[in-house]
Amino acid sequence: MTSLGNFEMPIKNAIHPADVIKSLFKETGTKLYGCPGFNTIYRFIYSHSRITENIAKKLSGVFPDTDVAFWLNLQRDYEVSKLDEKDK
């Protein structure tokens, strides 16, 4: 299970990390435009690709209550949930 504030996600039914990031920007009032790593984070959010170590590091800089491990675990949990769905 991955958790941060209101975001407690069991591996089952995990949502894509890009959706979590969009929600965090809204919830915290943080502005995406102009944040450190803006281009990288923006491309990730709108491409729904994978969180890499580079993206995780940038996100942990934007959201200080998180760390690189949080973002990488979120990606892992999402991928595991998708595998579980395929097995059904």
N, C-alpha and C positions, 0 to 999 in steps of 0.2 A: 504494500500500500504506500502511496506517495501522498504527502500532505503538506499544505502551507495555508495557514489561515482558514478560509472557507473551502479550500480545495483539498478535500480528502477523497482520494480516488482508489477504490479497490482495483486491482488489476483487471478484473472482470468489468466490462462496459467502460473502459477508459476512453477518454476523448482525446483528440489529437492535441499535442502540445501547443500548436499554433492557436487553438481556441482558448486554451488556458492563458496564454500570453495576452491575447486580445482582452480577455476578461480582467486580467490583472491591470492592464493599462487603464481600463475604464474604472475599476474599483479603487485604484490608488490615485487616480487623477494625473498620473504620469503622462507626459506628452511623448508620443513616439517620435515625432519630427524633432530633430535636434538632439536626441539622446545619443550617448556614446554608442557607436556601432549601428547607427540608424540604418544605413544601406543594407547591411547584413541581416539585421533583424527584420526589416521590412520585406526583403526578398523571401526570407524563411516563412514569415506569416502568410504571405499571399501565394506561395508555391506549395505549401503543406509538405515540404520535404522533411528530412531527418534533422534532429538537433545534433550537431557535431560538437566536439570539444570547444572549438572556436566560438560557436554561437552560445554555448552554455556559459562560457567565460564572460561574454558580452552581456548576457542576460543577468548574470549574478552581479555585474557592475551596475545595471539599471535598477534591479530589485535587490537591495542590500540584505533583505531577510532571507534570501536564497543563496545557494552556493552551486558550484559546478555540478556536484553530485546530485543535487535536487533535480536539475534539468536533464541530466543524462538518465537518471532513474525514471523520470516522467516519460522519456522517449522509450526506454526499455519496457516499462509497464504497458504503454500503448501498443508496442509491437507484439508483446506476449498476448494481449487481449485479442489482437487481430488473428494471431495463430490459433487461439482457442476457438474463435468464431469459425474459422475454416475447418476445424476438426469436427464441428457439429454436423 
